Amino acid sequence: MHELSLAQGLLDQLLALAREHGAETVLTVRVDIGDRAGIVIDSFVFGFNAVKTSFQATSNARLEVREVTGDDLILIQVEME
């Protein structure tokens, strides 16, 4: 299931962004997933929710996914405090 590795990669990116901006908590994450990206959205969300609890900064993060036309997974917005 490559969705789990994609979710882990997203979390790594979120932790780096939080450090870079001096944030302690990631609140909301918005991503677009292309309909031709080969990503099963439910599996990606499950993977994100499974691994987010491994880190204090992301343990309560809410993931919002929008399916769009295309072949990419794009990080659109991150809300942090």
N, C-alpha and C positions, 0 to 999 in steps of 0.2 A: 504494500500500500504506500505509494509515493506521496499521498496526501499528508501522512504523518511527518515525513521529512520536510515537506513544504511548510507545514505548520510550525515545525521546529525552527526552520530558517526564518520565518516571519517573526517568531518570538525572539530570536537572536537579534534581528534587526530592531525590534521594538526596545529591547534592553539597551542596545547601543544608542538609540535615539534618546532614551530617557537619561542615560549618563551624559550624553552630549549637551542636553538642555537642562541638566540639574534637576530633573523631575524624579520624584520618588514613586509615583503611581501612574500606571497606564490605565485610563478609564474606558475609552472607546477606541476601537480600531475599525476603520471602514476600508474594505477592499472591493475591487471589481474583479470578477472572474469571467473570462471569455467563454462563450458557449462551445468554442473549438479548442479550449485549452487542455482538454483531456483530464480535467479535475472533477472528481465526484464531490459536489459541494457539501453534501451531508457528511461525508467522510472527512473532508477538510475541517469542517466545523467541529466534529467529534474529536479529531486529533488536536486542534487548537485548545479546546476545552480540557482535554486530558493533560496536555503538557504545560498549560499556563499556570497551573497550581504549583509547579516546581519552583517558581520564582515569586518572591514577595511583591515585586513591582507589578506583576501581571496577574496575580492570583484572582483578582476580581474584574479583570478586563472583559468588556463586552465586545464581541465580534459582530459586525454588520457586513453582510455579503450581498452584493448586487450582481446578478448575472447579466452580462452585456454581450454584444456581438464582438467576436474577436478570439485571439488565441493566447491572451496574456493573463497573468495574475498581477494586479497593480495595487499597490498600497496607495490609497487615496487620501486618508486623513487619520491622524492620531491625536486624541485628546489626552493630555497628561496634566498632572499637578505635582 
